[in-house]
Amino acid sequence: MPGYDSETCHKKAIEARGAAEHKNGGRDARVAGHLALAWDALAKAKKRREQGLPKSKH
């Protein structure tokens, strides 16, 4: 997997959310929704790392 920065991950999350909305429900929409959540979590983690913060708040 290429080294994506937080902004790229955030854009991919937005794209996946858009795909989920266009799937009209069902399994494909759920998969796209889960993908959006995963990209969003990755964007947050990358942002924390870019800011020099610890990996987790806990």
C-alpha positions in Angstrom: 0.0 0.0 0.0 1.4 3.4 -0.9 2.2 5.8 1.8 -0.9 8.0 2.0 -1.0 11.1 4.0 -4.0 12.1 6.2 -5.5 14.3 3.5 -5.5 11.6 0.9 -7.1 9.2 3.4 -9.8 11.8 4.2 -10.6 12.2 0.5 -10.9 8.4 0.1 -13.3 8.3 3.0 -15.4 11.0 1.4 -15.4 9.0 -1.9 -16.4 5.8 -0.1 -19.3 7.6 1.7 -20.5 8.9 -1.6 -20.4 5.4 -3.1 -22.3 4.1 -0.1 -25.1 6.6 -0.7 -25.4 5.6 -4.3 -25.7 1.9 -3.6 -29.3 2.2 -2.4 -28.9 0.0 0.6 -28.0 -3.6 0.7 -24.7 -5.4 1.1 -22.8 -3.2 -1.3 -23.8 -0.1 0.6 -22.8 -1.7 3.9 -19.4 -2.6 2.5 -18.9 0.9 1.1 -19.9 2.3 4.5 -17.4 0.1 6.4 -14.7 1.2 3.9 -15.5 4.8 4.6 -15.2 4.2 8.3 -11.9 2.5 7.8 -10.5 5.3 5.7 -11.7 7.8 8.2 -10.0 6.0 11.1 -6.8 5.8 9.0 -7.0 9.5 8.2 -7.3 10.3 12.0 -4.3 8.1 12.9 -2.2 9.6 10.1 -3.1 13.1 11.2 -2.0 12.3 14.8 1.3 10.9 13.5 1.9 13.9 11.3 1.4 16.1 14.3 3.8 14.1 16.3 1.1 12.9 18.8 1.0 9.4 20.3 -0.8 6.7 18.4 -3.7 6.6 20.8 -5.4 8.9 23.3 -5.5 6.0 25.8 
